[in-house]
Amino acid sequence: MAIDTSTTGVNLNDVLAASGVSTGTTKKTATDTTSQTGNSTLGKDAFLQLLVTQMQHQNPLDPQDNGEFVAQLAQFSSLEGITSLNESVTNITSAMASSQALQASSLVGRSVIVQNDKAVVDTADSFNGQFVVPQAIDGAKITVKDKDGNTVKTIEVGEQKAGYADFIWDGTNASGEKVDPGTYTFTASTTVDGQSVQMNTLLPAKVTSVSFNTTGEMVLNLAGVGKVSLADVQTIGI
């Protein structure tokens, strides 16, 4: 549906100016709602004004076909729907960002459990950890090492079924003496068919801060561990 100022008897520039759109061309199709006129976008308001203007100034001897009007009204309805959808998506994105920020602030200072082999341990209290058992085993051992790689203690664990198994370290060395607080490494291993098999450990860590990466994903900064994605957290404690 092209509007030509030489045939409609109305100045197209006046219509565009009334809708707030600057004019950089003298011809414009009303169906082209996303193209640029001058430095501004021809939006839905200008589109509707152009449509009404064409209806008012059409040639009475050769009126616009009804089918074309229906098609243009359908396009206008689609434009309105897309605009509303964009606004809804923007509002949802904003609400999710606010929710993430609130969730992030509530995680600081709390303890989470992640798959890792290092943990900051206050040896004044017992330390609880887990390891993943891939299949039923007769027994396992947890080797505790200090920051220098020296073995502090070996914890023997009995028969376990496939799944998650717990272990406790009382903060003492092989001689039963309390060791200093600090960062320790925990290695879980077992023997399967005469071969030594290492198993993954799940250890608690405290959230020191929360940040967001370039994709908007929440990243937890854990004491003694570093940056961990929220999706990698197994359990959130107190």
MIVEXVEX-407130 format. One line per field, with one value per residue (C-alpha): residue in three letters; residue number from 1; x, y, z. Coordinates in steps of 0.25 Angstrom, whole numbers, padded with zeros to 4 digits. Layout:
MIVEXVEX-407130
residu = c(ALA | ...)
num = c(NUM | ...)
x = c(X | ...)
y = c(Y | ...)
z = c(Z | ...)
end
This chain:
MIVEXVEX-407130
residu = c(MET | ALA | ILE | ASP | THR | SER | THR | THR | GLY | VAL | ASN | LEU | ASN | ASP | VAL | LEU | ALA | ALA | SER | GLY | VAL | SER | THR | GLY | THR | THR | LYS | LYS | THR | ALA | THR | ASP | THR | THR | SER | GLN | THR | GLY | ASN | SER | THR | LEU | GLY | LYS | ASP | ALA | PHE | LEU | GLN | LEU | LEU | VAL | THR | GLN | MET | GLN | HIS | GLN | ASN | PRO | LEU | ASP | PRO | GLN | ASP | ASN | GLY | GLU | PHE | VAL | ALA | GLN | LEU | ALA | GLN | PHE | SER | SER | LEU | GLU | GLY | ILE | THR | SER | LEU | ASN | GLU | SER | VAL | THR | ASN | ILE | THR | SER | ALA | MET | ALA | SER | SER | GLN | ALA | LEU | GLN | ALA | SER | SER | LEU | VAL | GLY | ARG | SER | VAL | ILE | VAL | GLN | ASN | ASP | LYS | ALA | VAL | VAL | ASP | THR | ALA | ASP | SER | PHE | ASN | GLY | GLN | PHE | VAL | VAL | PRO | GLN | ALA | ILE | ASP | GLY | ALA | LYS | ILE | THR | VAL | LYS | ASP | LYS | ASP | GLY | ASN | THR | VAL | LYS | THR | ILE | GLU | VAL | GLY | GLU | GLN | LYS | ALA | GLY | TYR | ALA | ASP | PHE | ILE | TRP | ASP | GLY | THR | ASN | ALA | SER | GLY | GLU | LYS | VAL | ASP | PRO | GLY | THR | TYR | THR | PHE | THR | ALA | SER | THR | THR | VAL | ASP | GLY | GLN | SER | VAL | GLN | MET | ASN | THR | LEU | LEU | PRO | ALA | LYS | VAL | THR | SER | VAL | SER | PHE | ASN | THR | THR | GLY | GLU | MET | VAL | LEU | ASN | LEU | ALA | GLY | VAL | GLY | LYS | VAL | SER | LEU | ALA | ASP | VAL | GLN | THR | ILE | GLY | ILE)
num = c(1 | 2 | 3 | 4 | 5 | 6 | 7 | 8 | 9 | 10 | 11 | 12 | 13 | 14 | 15 | 16 | 17 | 18 | 19 | 20 | 21 | 22 | 23 | 24 | 25 | 26 | 27 | 28 | 29 | 30 | 31 | 32 | 33 | 34 | 35 | 36 | 37 | 38 | 39 | 40 | 41 | 42 | 43 | 44 | 45 | 46 | 47 | 48 | 49 | 50 | 51 | 52 | 53 | 54 | 55 | 56 | 57 | 58 | 59 | 60 | 61 | 62 | 63 | 64 | 65 | 66 | 67 | 68 | 69 | 70 | 71 | 72 | 73 | 74 | 75 | 76 | 77 | 78 | 79 | 80 | 81 | 82 | 83 | 84 | 85 | 86 | 87 | 88 | 89 | 90 | 91 | 92 | 93 | 94 | 95 | 96 | 97 | 98 | 99 | 100 | 101 | 102 | 103 | 104 | 105 | 106 | 107 | 108 | 109 | 110 | 111 | 112 | 113 | 114 | 115 | 116 | 117 | 118 | 119 | 120 | 121 | 122 | 123 | 124 | 125 | 126 | 127 | 128 | 129 | 130 | 131 | 132 | 133 | 134 | 135 | 136 | 137 | 138 | 139 | 140 | 141 | 142 | 143 | 144 | 145 | 146 | 147 | 148 | 149 | 150 | 151 | 152 | 153 | 154 | 155 | 156 | 157 | 158 | 159 | 160 | 161 | 162 | 163 | 164 | 165 | 166 | 167 | 168 | 169 | 170 | 171 | 172 | 173 | 174 | 175 | 176 | 177 | 178 | 179 | 180 | 181 | 182 | 183 | 184 | 185 | 186 | 187 | 188 | 189 | 190 | 191 | 192 | 193 | 194 | 195 | 196 | 197 | 198 | 199 | 200 | 201 | 202 | 203 | 204 | 205 | 206 | 207 | 208 | 209 | 210 | 211 | 212 | 213 | 214 | 215 | 216 | 217 | 218 | 219 | 220 | 221 | 222 | 223 | 224 | 225 | 226 | 227 | 228 | 229 | 230 | 231 | 232 | 233 | 234 | 235 | 236 | 237 | 238)
x = c(0000 | 0008 | 0005 | 0009 | 0007 | 0004 | -0009 | -0014 | -0017 | -0010 | 0004 | 0012 | 0022 | 0011 | 0006 | 0020 | 0023 | 0010 | 0014 | 0028 | 0036 | 0046 | 0045 | 0057 | 0049 | 0037 | 0031 | 0028 | 0020 | 0011 | 0014 | 0029 | 0028 | 0042 | 0049 | 0056 | 0050 | 0061 | 0068 | 0055 | 0048 | 0034 | 0027 | 0013 | 0006 | 0012 | 0007 | -0007 | -0007 | -0003 | -0013 | -0024 | -0019 | -0020 | -0034 | -0038 | -0031 | -0033 | -0038 | -0053 | -0053 | -0043 | -0044 | -0034 | -0037 | -0043 | -0034 | -0022 | -0027 | -0030 | -0016 | -0010 | -0018 | -0013 | 0001 | -0002 | -0008 | 0005 | 0013 | 0005 | 0007 | 0022 | 0023 | 0016 | 0024 | 0037 | 0032 | 0028 | 0041 | 0048 | 0040 | 0043 | 0058 | 0058 | 0050 | 0060 | 0072 | 0066 | 0063 | 0077 | 0083 | 0074 | 0078 | 0092 | 0092 | 0086 | 0097 | 0109 | 0114 | 0106 | 0113 | 0111 | 0116 | 0123 | 0131 | 0145 | 0157 | 0161 | 0155 | 0158 | 0156 | 0155 | 0161 | 0155 | 0142 | 0140 | 0140 | 0129 | 0131 | 0126 | 0131 | 0124 | 0124 | 0122 | 0119 | 0118 | 0132 | 0138 | 0145 | 0151 | 0161 | 0162 | 0176 | 0177 | 0188 | 0193 | 0196 | 0210 | 0205 | 0209 | 0200 | 0193 | 0184 | 0178 | 0163 | 0158 | 0144 | 0137 | 0128 | 0119 | 0108 | 0108 | 0104 | 0109 | 0117 | 0120 | 0133 | 0138 | 0151 | 0153 | 0165 | 0176 | 0188 | 0192 | 0198 | 0184 | 0189 | 0181 | 0187 | 0186 | 0174 | 0176 | 0174 | 0175 | 0173 | 0164 | 0166 | 0157 | 0162 | 0158 | 0162 | 0154 | 0159 | 0173 | 0174 | 0174 | 0162 | 0161 | 0147 | 0141 | 0140 | 0129 | 0134 | 0127 | 0132 | 0128 | 0123 | 0131 | 0125 | 0116 | 0118 | 0112 | 0119 | 0117 | 0106 | 0098 | 0101 | 0103 | 0117 | 0121 | 0134 | 0137 | 0148 | 0160 | 0153 | 0151 | 0140 | 0129 | 0117 | 0104 | 0100 | 0112 | 0107 | 0101 | 0096 | 0093 | 0095 | 0094)
y = c(0000 | 0012 | 0026 | 0036 | 0051 | 0054 | 0044 | 0044 | 0059 | 0059 | 0063 | 0051 | 0059 | 0066 | 0052 | 0048 | 0061 | 0060 | 0046 | 0051 | 0044 | 0052 | 0052 | 0048 | 0042 | 0046 | 0033 | 0022 | 0009 | 0007 | -0007 | -0005 | -0003 | -0005 | 0003 | 0016 | 0030 | 0040 | 0038 | 0032 | 0018 | 0018 | 0012 | 0007 | 0021 | 0026 | 0013 | 0015 | 0030 | 0026 | 0015 | 0025 | 0036 | 0026 | 0022 | 0037 | 0041 | 0029 | 0031 | 0030 | 0025 | 0014 | 0011 | 0002 | -0013 | -0018 | -0030 | -0020 | -0013 | -0026 | -0030 | -0017 | -0017 | -0031 | -0026 | -0015 | -0025 | -0034 | -0021 | -0018 | -0032 | -0033 | -0019 | -0025 | -0037 | -0030 | -0022 | -0034 | -0041 | -0028 | -0028 | -0043 | -0041 | -0030 | -0038 | -0050 | -0041 | -0035 | -0049 | -0054 | -0042 | -0045 | -0059 | -0056 | -0047 | -0058 | -0068 | -0060 | -0066 | -0079 | -0093 | -0100 | -0114 | -0115 | -0126 | -0123 | -0128 | -0116 | -0110 | -0099 | -0107 | -0101 | -0113 | -0109 | -0116 | -0129 | -0128 | -0135 | -0139 | -0149 | -0157 | -0163 | -0178 | -0183 | -0197 | -0206 | -0207 | -0214 | -0202 | -0189 | -0179 | -0164 | -0158 | -0144 | -0136 | -0122 | -0110 | -0115 | -0129 | -0136 | -0147 | -0143 | -0155 | -0167 | -0170 | -0184 | -0186 | -0199 | -0206 | -0196 | -0198 | -0190 | -0175 | -0165 | -0169 | -0160 | -0158 | -0150 | -0145 | -0141 | -0131 | -0139 | -0145 | -0160 | -0158 | -0153 | -0138 | -0127 | -0120 | -0105 | -0100 | -0097 | -0103 | -0118 | -0128 | -0140 | -0152 | -0164 | -0177 | -0192 | -0204 | -0211 | -0224 | -0221 | -0207 | -0194 | -0185 | -0171 | -0166 | -0152 | -0144 | -0135 | -0124 | -0112 | -0098 | -0084 | -0074 | -0061 | -0054 | -0055 | -0049 | -0051 | -0054 | -0048 | -0057 | -0053 | -0067 | -0066 | -0070 | -0073 | -0070 | -0080 | -0080 | -0089 | -0093 | -0081 | -0078 | -0088 | -0088 | -0088 | -0100 | -0108 | -0107 | -0120 | -0115 | -0101 | -0102 | -0091)
z = c(0000 | -0005 | -0002 | -0012 | -0009 | -0023 | -0024 | -0010 | -0008 | 0005 | 0009 | 0014 | 0021 | 0029 | 0034 | 0038 | 0045 | 0053 | 0057 | 0062 | 0050 | 0043 | 0028 | 0019 | 0007 | 0000 | -0002 | 0008 | 0008 | 0020 | 0022 | 0024 | 0039 | 0042 | 0032 | 0035 | 0031 | 0032 | 0046 | 0053 | 0052 | 0046 | 0058 | 0060 | 0062 | 0049 | 0042 | 0047 | 0043 | 0029 | 0028 | 0033 | 0024 | 0012 | 0015 | 0016 | 0003 | -0006 | -0020 | -0020 | -0034 | -0031 | -0016 | -0009 | -0009 | 0004 | 0004 | 0004 | 0016 | 0024 | 0021 | 0026 | 0038 | 0041 | 0040 | 0049 | 0059 | 0058 | 0060 | 0073 | 0078 | 0076 | 0083 | 0095 | 0095 | 0095 | 0107 | 0114 | 0112 | 0116 | 0129 | 0132 | 0130 | 0139 | 0150 | 0148 | 0150 | 0163 | 0168 | 0165 | 0172 | 0185 | 0184 | 0183 | 0195 | 0204 | 0200 | 0205 | 0218 | 0216 | 0214 | 0201 | 0197 | 0184 | 0177 | 0181 | 0188 | 0196 | 0208 | 0219 | 0232 | 0246 | 0253 | 0266 | 0261 | 0254 | 0238 | 0231 | 0216 | 0206 | 0194 | 0182 | 0181 | 0167 | 0171 | 0183 | 0190 | 0202 | 0208 | 0205 | 0211 | 0212 | 0211 | 0218 | 0213 | 0218 | 0209 | 0207 | 0202 | 0214 | 0219 | 0232 | 0234 | 0227 | 0230 | 0228 | 0223 | 0223 | 0213 | 0204 | 0194 | 0181 | 0184 | 0194 | 0206 | 0218 | 0226 | 0238 | 0241 | 0256 | 0252 | 0258 | 0251 | 0252 | 0266 | 0271 | 0272 | 0268 | 0255 | 0252 | 0244 | 0229 | 0215 | 0214 | 0202 | 0203 | 0194 | 0194 | 0188 | 0188 | 0181 | 0170 | 0164 | 0169 | 0164 | 0172 | 0168 | 0172 | 0175 | 0175 | 0188 | 0192 | 0202 | 0209 | 0207 | 0211 | 0201 | 0203 | 0191 | 0179 | 0165 | 0151 | 0138 | 0125 | 0122 | 0135 | 0141 | 0156 | 0161 | 0176 | 0181 | 0192 | 0202 | 0199 | 0186 | 0177 | 0167 | 0165 | 0157 | 0165 | 0156 | 0162 | 0176 | 0181 | 0194 | 0201 | 0216 | 0227)
end
